[in-house]
């Protein structure tokens, strides 16, 4: 079965894009927590942490495939 998220896709090669995605998820989690919506805060926090792990710990981009 394919992975749900392909963090190694060439689309995510630029560092600024990976930082932006993680920052938006974590900032949204903080916003939700500040408004008292803890379920959404936990959800977006988990997504942000998972993205940070995928983009900065295990990131190994592959070359685009010619079809």
Secondary structure, 3 states (H helix, E strand, C coil): CCCCCCCCCHHHCCHHHHHHHHHHHHHHHHHHHHCCCHHHHHHHHHHHHHHHHHHHHCCCCCCCCCC
